[in-house]
Amino acid sequence: MYRMEKDDLQQLEQQVDDLLRMSRRMREENRLLKAQQTAWVAERAKLVEKTELARNRIDKMMNRLKELDEQL
């Protein structure tokens, strides 16, 4: 059976520690990205709603202008 040398074991421990740090950092980054995505989805929904309201108001104004033009 292969017996790990002290340096090999220390190197392996360092690699495991590095992977754990990277994993924690990536989990935190993922959490932040998900929060950001949630905020952007909410903002997009508000903008879509505002756009629809504006479109409806413009349509109503156009219809009123057409009615006024027909009356003249």
DSSP file (Angstrom, degrees, kcal/mol; ACC not computed):
  #  RESIDUE AA STRUCTURE BP1 BP2  ACC     N-H-->O    O-->H-N    N-H-->O    O-->H-N    TCO  KAPPA ALPHA  PHI   PSI    X-CA   Y-CA   Z-CA
    1    1 A M              0   0    0      0, 0.0     2,-0.3     0, 0.0     0, 0.0   0.000 360.0 360.0 360.0 139.9    0.0    0.0    0.0
    2    2 A Y        -     0   0    0      1,-0.0     2,-0.6     0, 0.0     0, 0.0  -0.514 360.0-150.1 -73.6 132.0    1.2    3.5   -0.9
    3    3 A R        -     0   0    0     -2,-0.3     2,-0.2     0, 0.0    -1,-0.0  -0.911  15.2-129.3-107.4 121.5    2.2    5.6    2.1
    4    4 A M        -     0   0    0     -2,-0.6     2,-0.1     1,-0.1     0, 0.0  -0.429  19.7-128.4 -70.9 137.8    1.7    9.3    1.6
    5    5 A E     >  -     0   0    0     -2,-0.2     4,-2.3     1,-0.1     5,-0.2  -0.421  25.8-107.6 -77.2 161.1    4.6   11.4    2.5
    6    6 A K  H  > S+     0   0    0      1,-0.2     4,-2.4     2,-0.2     5,-0.2   0.896 120.6  50.0 -58.3 -42.9    4.1   14.3    4.9
    7    7 A D  H  > S+     0   0    0      2,-0.2     4,-2.6     1,-0.2    -1,-0.2   0.895 109.1  51.9 -64.1 -40.6    4.4   16.9    2.1
    8    8 A D  H  > S+     0   0    0      2,-0.2     4,-2.3     1,-0.2    -1,-0.2   0.911 110.9  47.8 -62.4 -42.2    1.9   15.0   -0.1
    9    9 A L  H  X S+     0   0    0     -4,-2.3     4,-2.6     2,-0.2    -2,-0.2   0.909 111.9  49.2 -65.8 -42.7   -0.6   15.0    2.8
   10   10 A Q  H  X S+     0   0    0     -4,-2.4     4,-2.4     2,-0.2    -2,-0.2   0.896 110.8  50.8 -63.8 -39.4   -0.1   18.7    3.5
   11   11 A Q  H  X S+     0   0    0     -4,-2.6     4,-2.3     2,-0.2    -2,-0.2   0.913 110.6  48.7 -64.3 -42.0   -0.5   19.4   -0.2
   12   12 A L  H  X S+     0   0    0     -4,-2.3     4,-2.4     2,-0.2    -2,-0.2   0.913 110.6  50.7 -63.7 -43.2   -3.8   17.4   -0.2
   13   13 A E  H  X S+     0   0    0     -4,-2.6     4,-2.6     1,-0.2    -2,-0.2   0.903 110.2  50.5 -60.4 -41.6   -5.0   19.3    2.9
   14   14 A Q  H  X S+     0   0    0     -4,-2.4     4,-2.7     2,-0.2    -2,-0.2   0.906 109.9  49.8 -64.2 -41.5   -4.2   22.6    1.2
   15   15 A Q  H  X S+     0   0    0     -4,-2.3     4,-2.4     2,-0.2    -2,-0.2   0.900 110.8  49.2 -64.2 -40.7   -6.1   21.6   -1.9
   16   16 A V  H  X S+     0   0    0     -4,-2.4     4,-2.4     2,-0.2    -2,-0.2   0.922 111.9  49.1 -63.8 -43.9   -9.1   20.5    0.2
   17   17 A D  H  X S+     0   0    0     -4,-2.6     4,-2.5     2,-0.2    -2,-0.2   0.913 111.0  50.4 -61.2 -42.6   -9.0   23.9    2.1
   18   18 A D  H  X S+     0   0    0     -4,-2.7     4,-2.6     1,-0.2    -2,-0.2   0.917 110.6  49.2 -61.7 -43.2   -8.8   25.8   -1.2
   19   19 A L  H  X S+     0   0    0     -4,-2.4     4,-2.5     2,-0.2    -1,-0.2   0.890 110.2  50.9 -63.8 -39.5  -11.8   23.9   -2.6
   20   20 A L  H  X S+     0   0    0     -4,-2.4     4,-2.5     2,-0.2    -2,-0.2   0.922 111.5  47.5 -64.4 -43.7  -13.8   24.6    0.5
   21   21 A R  H  X S+     0   0    0     -4,-2.5     4,-2.6     2,-0.2    -2,-0.2   0.925 113.2  48.4 -62.1 -44.2  -13.0   28.3    0.3
   22   22 A M  H  X S+     0   0    0     -4,-2.6     4,-2.6     1,-0.2    -2,-0.2   0.898 110.5  51.5 -63.3 -40.4  -13.9   28.3   -3.4
   23   23 A S  H  X S+     0   0    0     -4,-2.5     4,-2.4     2,-0.2    -1,-0.2   0.922 111.1  47.3 -62.9 -44.8  -17.1   26.5   -2.7
   24   24 A R  H  X S+     0   0    0     -4,-2.5     4,-2.3     2,-0.2    -2,-0.2   0.921 113.0  49.1 -62.4 -43.7  -18.1   29.0    0.0
   25   25 A R  H  X S+     0   0    0     -4,-2.6     4,-2.5     1,-0.2    -2,-0.2   0.907 112.4  47.8 -63.5 -41.9  -17.3   31.9   -2.2
   26   26 A M  H  X S+     0   0    0     -4,-2.6     4,-2.5     2,-0.2    -1,-0.2   0.872 110.0  52.2 -68.9 -36.2  -19.3   30.5   -5.1
   27   27 A R  H  X S+     0   0    0     -4,-2.4     4,-2.4     2,-0.2    -2,-0.2   0.919 111.8  46.8 -63.7 -42.2  -22.3   29.8   -2.8
   28   28 A E  H  X S+     0   0    0     -4,-2.3     4,-2.4     2,-0.2    -2,-0.2   0.921 112.9  48.7 -65.7 -43.4  -22.2   33.4   -1.6
   29   29 A E  H  X S+     0   0    0     -4,-2.5     4,-2.6     1,-0.2    -2,-0.2   0.907 111.4  50.5 -61.8 -41.3  -21.9   34.7   -5.2
   30   30 A N  H  X S+     0   0    0     -4,-2.5     4,-2.4     2,-0.2    -2,-0.2   0.903 109.2  51.2 -62.8 -42.4  -24.7   32.4   -6.3
   31   31 A R  H  X S+     0   0    0     -4,-2.4     4,-2.1     2,-0.2    -2,-0.2   0.922 111.9  46.9 -60.9 -44.6  -26.9   33.7   -3.4
   32   32 A L  H  X S+     0   0    0     -4,-2.4     4,-2.4     1,-0.2    -2,-0.2   0.900 111.6  50.7 -65.4 -40.8  -26.2   37.3   -4.4
   33   33 A L  H  X S+     0   0    0     -4,-2.6     4,-2.6     2,-0.2    -1,-0.2   0.887 109.6  50.5 -64.8 -38.8  -26.9   36.6   -8.1
   34   34 A K  H  X S+     0   0    0     -4,-2.4     4,-2.4     2,-0.2    -1,-0.2   0.902 110.8  48.9 -65.5 -40.0  -30.2   35.0   -7.2
   35   35 A A  H  X S+     0   0    0     -4,-2.1     4,-2.1     2,-0.2    -2,-0.2   0.912 112.4  48.6 -64.3 -41.7  -31.2   38.0   -5.1
   36   36 A Q  H  X S+     0   0    0     -4,-2.4     4,-2.4     2,-0.2    -2,-0.2   0.901 110.5  50.9 -64.3 -41.4  -30.2   40.3   -7.9
   37   37 A Q  H  X S+     0   0    0     -4,-2.6     4,-2.6     2,-0.2    -2,-0.2   0.913 108.5  51.8 -62.5 -42.9  -32.2   38.2  -10.4
   38   38 A T  H  X S+     0   0    0     -4,-2.4     4,-2.1     1,-0.2    -1,-0.2   0.913 110.7  48.3 -60.0 -43.3  -35.3   38.4   -8.1
   39   39 A A  H  X S+     0   0    0     -4,-2.1     4,-2.5     1,-0.2    -1,-0.2   0.910 112.3  48.6 -64.3 -42.1  -35.0   42.2   -7.9
   40   40 A W  H  X S+     0   0    0     -4,-2.4     4,-2.6     2,-0.2    -2,-0.2   0.870 109.6  51.8 -67.7 -36.3  -34.6   42.5  -11.7
   41   41 A V  H  X S+     0   0    0     -4,-2.6     4,-2.3     2,-0.2    -1,-0.2   0.917 111.6  47.3 -65.0 -42.1  -37.6   40.2  -12.4
   42   42 A A  H  X S+     0   0    0     -4,-2.1     4,-2.0    -5,-0.2    -2,-0.2   0.919 112.8  48.8 -64.6 -43.0  -39.7   42.4  -10.0
   43   43 A E  H  X S+     0   0    0     -4,-2.5     4,-2.4     1,-0.2    -2,-0.2   0.908 110.5  51.3 -63.4 -41.4  -38.4   45.6  -11.7
   44   44 A R  H  X S+     0   0    0     -4,-2.6     4,-2.7     1,-0.2    -1,-0.2   0.911 107.6  52.8 -61.6 -42.4  -39.2   44.1  -15.1
   45   45 A A  H  X S+     0   0    0     -4,-2.3     4,-2.1     1,-0.2    -1,-0.2   0.905 109.9  48.6 -61.2 -40.9  -42.7   43.2  -14.1
   46   46 A K  H  X S+     0   0    0     -4,-2.0     4,-2.6     2,-0.2    -1,-0.2   0.916 112.0  48.7 -64.5 -42.1  -43.3   46.8  -12.9
   47   47 A L  H  X S+     0   0    0     -4,-2.4     4,-2.5     2,-0.2    -2,-0.2   0.886 109.9  51.3 -66.3 -38.3  -42.0   48.2  -16.2
   48   48 A V  H  X S+     0   0    0     -4,-2.7     4,-2.3     2,-0.2    -1,-0.2   0.919 111.7  48.2 -63.0 -42.3  -44.1   45.8  -18.2
   49   49 A E  H  X S+     0   0    0     -4,-2.1     4,-2.5    -5,-0.2    -2,-0.2   0.920 111.9  48.6 -64.2 -44.1  -47.2   47.0  -16.2
   50   50 A K  H  X S+     0   0    0     -4,-2.6     4,-2.6     1,-0.2    -2,-0.2   0.906 111.1  51.0 -62.5 -40.7  -46.3   50.7  -16.6
   51   51 A T  H  X S+     0   0    0     -4,-2.5     4,-2.6     2,-0.2    -1,-0.2   0.911 110.4  48.8 -62.8 -42.4  -45.8   50.1  -20.4
   52   52 A E  H  X S+     0   0    0     -4,-2.3     4,-2.4     2,-0.2    -2,-0.2   0.905 111.5  49.3 -65.0 -41.8  -49.2   48.4  -20.7
   53   53 A L  H  X S+     0   0    0     -4,-2.5     4,-2.3     2,-0.2    -2,-0.2   0.923 112.5  47.8 -62.8 -43.7  -50.9   51.3  -18.7
   54   54 A A  H  X S+     0   0    0     -4,-2.6     4,-2.6     2,-0.2    -2,-0.2   0.910 110.7  51.9 -63.6 -41.8  -49.2   53.9  -21.0
   55   55 A R  H  X S+     0   0    0     -4,-2.6     4,-2.6     1,-0.2    -2,-0.2   0.922 110.2  48.7 -60.4 -44.1  -50.2   51.9  -24.1
   56   56 A N  H  X S+     0   0    0     -4,-2.4     4,-2.3     2,-0.2    -1,-0.2   0.906 111.4  49.4 -63.1 -41.8  -53.8   51.8  -22.9
   57   57 A R  H  X S+     0   0    0     -4,-2.3     4,-2.4     2,-0.2    -2,-0.2   0.906 111.7  48.7 -64.4 -41.4  -53.8   55.6  -22.1
   58   58 A I  H  X S+     0   0    0     -4,-2.6     4,-2.8     2,-0.2    -2,-0.2   0.917 109.9  52.0 -64.9 -42.5  -52.4   56.4  -25.5
   59   59 A D  H  X S+     0   0    0     -4,-2.6     4,-2.3     1,-0.2    -2,-0.2   0.918 110.5  48.6 -59.1 -43.0  -55.0   54.2  -27.2
   60   60 A K  H  X S+     0   0    0     -4,-2.3     4,-2.3     2,-0.2    -2,-0.2   0.912 111.7  49.0 -63.5 -42.3  -57.7   56.0  -25.4
   61   61 A M  H  X S+     0   0    0     -4,-2.4     4,-2.5     1,-0.2    -2,-0.2   0.908 110.8  50.5 -64.1 -41.3  -56.3   59.4  -26.4
   62   62 A M  H  X S+     0   0    0     -4,-2.8     4,-2.3     1,-0.2    -1,-0.2   0.908 110.1  50.1 -62.9 -41.6  -56.0   58.3  -30.0
   63   63 A N  H  X S+     0   0    0     -4,-2.3     4,-2.3     2,-0.2    -1,-0.2   0.905 110.5  49.6 -63.7 -40.7  -59.7   57.1  -30.0
   64   64 A R  H  X S+     0   0    0     -4,-2.3     4,-2.5     2,-0.2    -2,-0.2   0.903 110.2  50.8 -64.7 -39.9  -60.8   60.4  -28.5
   65   65 A L  H  X S+     0   0    0     -4,-2.5     4,-2.5     2,-0.2    -2,-0.2   0.896 109.6  50.3 -64.1 -38.9  -58.9   62.3  -31.1
   66   66 A K  H  X S+     0   0    0     -4,-2.3     4,-2.3     2,-0.2    -2,-0.2   0.914 110.6  49.8 -63.2 -41.9  -60.5   60.2  -33.9
   67   67 A E  H  X S+     0   0    0     -4,-2.3     4,-1.7     2,-0.2    -2,-0.2   0.919 111.6  48.4 -62.2 -43.5  -63.9   60.9  -32.4
   68   68 A L  H  X S+     0   0    0     -4,-2.5     4,-1.1     1,-0.2    -2,-0.2   0.907 111.2  50.3 -63.4 -40.8  -63.1   64.6  -32.3
   69   69 A D  H  < S+     0   0    0     -4,-2.5     3,-0.3     1,-0.2    -1,-0.2   0.885 109.4  51.2 -64.6 -38.1  -61.9   64.5  -35.9
   70   70 A E  H  < S+     0   0    0     -4,-2.3    -1,-0.2     1,-0.2    -2,-0.2   0.828 107.2  54.2 -68.5 -30.8  -65.1   62.7  -37.0
   71   71 A Q  H  <        0   0    0     -4,-1.7    -1,-0.2     1,-0.2    -2,-0.2   0.743 360.0 360.0 -74.2 -22.3  -67.2   65.4  -35.3
   72   72 A L     <        0   0    0     -4,-1.1    -1,-0.2    -3,-0.3    -2,-0.2   0.477 360.0 360.0 -83.8 360.0  -65.5   68.2  -37.2
